């Protein structure tokens, strides 16, 4: 399992730890990943994702998983998140068009 956020694409970064004497040692900076279960209102089901704490705050700020995925770019999303986004967009499109009587 890769250390990558499924919603924002944030991943491991590489850099240096710099000491007082200016010695540089290689270091990996890991994202703060959390396993969470988010509720999709459009699909009326729960979804388990591995996201960063920052992404979790962004989801709450935008008003839920559905609103976050509708605004998100496909490049940043994981494969499961892309499928979720497509399903949500289909449901919202069905709800927006009135059914033929």
Phi, psi and omega in degrees: 000125182284154178270073183220137177290133183284343182257321183253345180081006180294133186227188180293138175246152180243139180198200181240143164267125184252122181277176179298326180276008177072024172282141182246126176240136182297145183210149174253132177255112185269143177288154180276085185271140179228140172273117184230157173246118182249147181265127174261119182286322182292317182274345180058046177207167179263149182228130177266126180225158175250104186233163176281162177297326178295318180294324179297320176294322180293322178298315179296321182293321182280350175102027176117173184297319183297313180295323180294314183291327179296322181276340187288150176277144184294332183297321184282336187280151173283174182297318180293323179291325177296317178297319177299316180300316180296318179297318181295317179297323177296315180297317180293326178291322177296320181289329183284325180273131179289142181288140178287134184267000000 
